[in-house]
């Protein structure tokens, strides 16, 4: 997803002026763990996107490999799908702030388009959820379980796999920031880094 402004509810606003404008927020007092590209790190390069037009004039743009949270009419999570598999009629949850303005709790997809946009920005959060343009989406994108587990379960498994990182962040946030900084300037997606390199980097930082 694109971003120039990232708003966390419990810390000051962060600005990324090099990126195109999309407002992103982190609900339920969650904290940002690490900024990554759609499957790796933040990038200013042109990337393929899926643009969703929804009810109440809401729009959402994500990378094809980013996970959407599909909900029932009450806004309760039902399953996940990759953005590239989004279809007209699918229902997404609207954030509380957007709900107050749009007067809807959920929004149905009315149109799906493919486009190319500059900039990619994908933060991992403690809850596994982020808000983009007033729509709740998963913070996860494709990594290494695609084709092994179902799209419905994969984001939940990724969230569990990142539990050690969240636990470390809760007691030593500086170590997690050092981990994120270790990959600054690395254009490889997270899927190419692999678990061994990630775990090794965490171990080297922890032992330093």
C-alpha positions as CSV (number, residue, x, y, z in Angstrom):
1,X,0.0,0.0,0.0
2,X,1.1,3.6,-0.6
3,X,1.7,6.0,2.2
4,X,3.0,9.5,3.0
5,X,1.5,9.8,6.4
6,X,1.3,7.1,9.0
7,X,-0.7,7.8,12.1
8,X,-0.3,5.7,15.3
9,X,-2.9,6.4,17.9
10,X,-0.5,6.3,20.9
11,X,2.7,7.9,19.4
12,X,3.4,11.1,17.3
13,X,2.6,11.1,13.6
14,X,5.3,9.9,11.3
15,X,5.7,11.4,7.8
16,X,7.1,9.8,4.6
17,X,7.0,12.7,2.1
18,X,8.6,10.7,-0.7
19,X,5.5,8.5,-0.9
20,X,2.1,9.2,-2.4
21,X,-0.7,10.1,0.0
22,X,-2.7,7.5,1.8
23,X,-3.6,7.8,5.5
24,X,-2.9,4.7,7.6
25,X,-3.8,4.3,11.3
26,X,-3.2,1.7,13.9
27,X,-6.3,0.9,16.0
28,X,-6.7,-0.3,19.6
29,X,-3.5,1.5,20.8
30,X,-1.4,-1.0,18.8
31,X,2.2,-0.1,18.0
32,X,4.1,-0.4,14.8
33,X,6.8,-3.1,14.9
34,X,8.6,-2.6,11.6
35,X,8.2,-0.9,8.3
36,X,8.5,-3.2,5.4
37,X,7.9,-3.3,1.6
38,X,4.8,-5.1,0.4
39,X,6.7,-8.3,1.1
40,X,9.9,-6.8,2.4
41,X,10.9,-3.1,3.0
42,X,9.6,0.4,2.2
43,X,10.1,1.3,-1.4
44,X,9.6,4.3,-3.7
45,X,9.7,2.2,-6.8
46,X,6.7,1.7,-9.0
47,X,4.7,-1.4,-8.0
48,X,1.6,-3.2,-9.2
49,X,-1.5,-2.4,-7.1
50,X,-5.1,-3.5,-6.8
51,X,-7.6,-0.6,-6.5
52,X,-10.9,-1.3,-4.8
53,X,-13.8,1.0,-5.1
54,X,-16.3,0.4,-2.3
55,X,-19.7,1.7,-1.1
56,X,-19.9,5.2,0.5
57,X,-17.2,6.4,-1.9
58,X,-14.4,4.6,-0.1
59,X,-11.3,3.4,-2.0
60,X,-8.5,1.1,-1.1
61,X,-5.2,0.5,-2.9
62,X,-3.0,-2.5,-1.9
63,X,-0.3,-4.7,-3.5
64,X,-1.8,-7.8,-5.1
65,X,-0.1,-10.0,-2.4
66,X,-1.6,-8.1,0.6
67,X,-4.3,-9.9,2.6
68,X,-7.8,-8.5,2.9
69,X,-10.0,-9.2,6.0
70,X,-13.4,-10.2,4.7
71,X,-16.2,-9.7,7.2
72,X,-19.9,-10.4,7.7
73,X,-22.6,-7.6,7.7
74,X,-21.8,-7.1,11.5
75,X,-18.2,-6.4,10.8
76,X,-17.0,-9.7,12.2
77,X,-14.0,-11.4,10.6
78,X,-15.0,-14.4,8.3
79,X,-11.9,-15.1,6.3
80,X,-8.9,-13.6,4.4
81,X,-8.1,-13.4,0.7
82,X,-5.2,-11.9,-1.2
83,X,-6.0,-8.5,-2.8
84,X,-5.3,-10.1,-6.2
85,X,-8.3,-12.4,-5.6
86,X,-10.6,-9.6,-4.5
87,X,-14.0,-9.6,-6.2
88,X,-17.1,-7.5,-6.5
89,X,-19.5,-8.2,-3.6
90,X,-16.8,-8.9,-1.0
91,X,-17.4,-7.1,2.3
92,X,-14.7,-5.2,4.3
93,X,-14.9,-3.6,7.8
94,X,-14.9,0.2,8.1
95,X,-13.0,1.8,10.9
96,X,-14.8,3.5,13.7
97,X,-13.6,6.9,12.5
98,X,-14.7,6.3,8.9
99,X,-17.9,4.7,10.1
100,X,-18.9,7.9,11.9
101,X,-18.5,9.9,8.6
102,X,-19.8,7.3,6.1
103,X,-22.5,6.0,8.5
104,X,-21.7,2.4,7.6
105,X,-20.0,-0.4,9.5
106,X,-19.0,-2.4,6.5
107,X,-18.5,-1.6,2.8
108,X,-19.0,-3.9,-0.2
109,X,-16.5,-3.9,-3.1
110,X,-18.1,-2.4,-6.2
111,X,-15.2,-2.4,-8.6
112,X,-11.7,-4.0,-8.8
113,X,-9.0,-2.5,-10.9
114,X,-5.3,-3.1,-11.6
115,X,-2.9,-0.2,-11.7
116,X,0.8,0.7,-11.1
117,X,1.7,3.2,-8.4
118,X,4.9,4.6,-6.9
119,X,5.8,3.6,-3.4
120,X,5.1,0.6,-1.2
121,X,4.7,0.7,2.5
122,X,3.7,-2.3,4.8
123,X,4.0,-2.0,8.6
124,X,3.8,-5.0,10.8
125,X,1.7,-4.3,13.9
126,X,1.1,-6.0,17.2
127,X,-2.5,-6.8,16.5
128,X,-2.1,-7.9,12.9
129,X,-4.5,-5.2,11.6
130,X,-4.1,-1.8,10.1
131,X,-6.5,0.8,8.9
132,X,-5.9,2.2,5.3
133,X,-8.2,4.9,4.0
134,X,-10.8,4.0,6.7
135,X,-10.8,0.3,5.9
136,X,-9.5,-2.4,8.2
137,X,-7.0,-4.8,6.5
138,X,-4.5,-7.3,7.6
139,X,-0.9,-6.1,8.1
140,X,0.3,-9.3,6.4
141,X,1.2,-10.0,2.8
142,X,2.5,-13.1,1.1
143,X,5.7,-14.7,2.5
144,X,6.4,-18.4,2.4
145,X,3.2,-20.3,3.4
146,X,1.2,-19.5,0.2
147,X,0.3,-22.7,-1.5
148,X,0.9,-24.6,1.7
149,X,-1.9,-23.3,3.8
150,X,-5.2,-21.7,2.9
151,X,-5.5,-17.9,2.4
152,X,-8.0,-17.9,5.2
153,X,-5.5,-19.3,7.7
154,X,-2.2,-17.9,6.4
155,X,-2.3,-14.4,8.0
156,X,-3.2,-15.9,11.3
157,X,-0.2,-18.2,11.1
158,X,2.1,-15.3,10.2
159,X,0.8,-13.4,13.2
160,X,1.6,-16.4,15.4
161,X,5.1,-16.7,13.9
162,X,5.8,-13.1,14.7
163,X,4.8,-13.6,18.4
164,X,8.5,-13.8,19.5
165,X,9.1,-10.4,17.8
166,X,6.1,-8.9,19.5
167,X,7.2,-10.3,22.9
168,X,10.7,-8.9,22.4
169,X,9.2,-5.6,21.5
170,X,7.2,-5.5,24.7
171,X,10.3,-5.8,26.9
172,X,13.0,-4.4,24.7
173,X,11.6,-2.2,21.9
174,X,15.1,-0.9,21.1
175,X,16.2,-4.4,20.0
176,X,13.3,-4.6,17.6
177,X,14.2,-1.1,16.2
178,X,17.8,-2.3,15.8
179,X,16.5,-5.3,13.9
180,X,14.4,-3.1,11.5
181,X,17.4,-0.8,11.0
182,X,19.6,-3.7,10.1
183,X,17.6,-4.1,6.9
184,X,17.4,-0.4,6.0
185,X,18.4,-0.1,2.3
186,X,17.9,-3.8,1.6
187,X,15.5,-3.9,-1.4
188,X,14.9,-7.7,-1.1
189,X,11.4,-8.7,-0.1
190,X,11.0,-10.4,3.3
191,X,10.2,-13.7,1.5
192,X,13.8,-13.7,0.0
193,X,15.4,-13.0,3.4
194,X,14.1,-16.3,4.8
195,X,13.5,-17.3,8.4
196,X,17.1,-18.3,9.0
197,X,18.5,-14.9,8.2
198,X,15.8,-13.2,10.2
199,X,16.3,-15.4,13.3
200,X,20.1,-15.0,12.9
201,X,19.8,-11.2,12.8
202,X,17.6,-11.2,15.9
203,X,20.1,-13.5,17.7
204,X,23.1,-11.4,16.8
205,X,21.4,-8.2,18.0
206,X,20.2,-9.9,21.3
207,X,23.8,-11.1,22.0
208,X,25.5,-7.8,21.2
